[in-house]
Amino acid sequence: MKVTRREGLALLGGTAAATVLGAPLFADDAAEGPVVHEVQMLNAHPDNKRERQVFVPDIVRAKPGDTIKFVAADRGHNSQVNEDMMPEGGTMWEGKINDEVEVTIDVEGAYGYYCKPHNSAGMVGLILVGDVSGNYEDLKSARQRGKAKKRYEDIFARADALLAEETS
Ligand SMILES: [Cu+2]
């Protein structure tokens, strides 16, 4: 049976409902089941054309079993996992140039990835799956090429804020 938030509240009554509001029954993600997150592979950022060769969004917050779909919106890009930036035994992928890739990630943790032709141009991204405490901090010390270093500084600053918000 699928219970909407309103029905659930009615079923549970006032006090009971208040205690379960934060529980998975009503958490959006848990209610939806596995989700497909789209990431566009682009020559330029839609909000800032000077930012060239980008994944949008460059941070995806997912849960185990979710799928990341890399959309070849522009030509000349691919997506592949950075083997130095993933949990042990984690999901690997290597898309072909111009190909749309769908990756279902079952293993929790943080994953870094890049576009092979544009790695040193800074075309990189981050996927956070479930509990990332096991390897998230380790990813920050992975060696980066060219502009990827600067991009990751920015990505990790935003990811830090995102994760801090979750635990507060
Ligand atoms: Cu690219």
Residues whose N, C-alpha, C, O or C-beta is under 5 A from the ligand:
A	BS01	CU	G76 H77 N78 C115 H118 M123
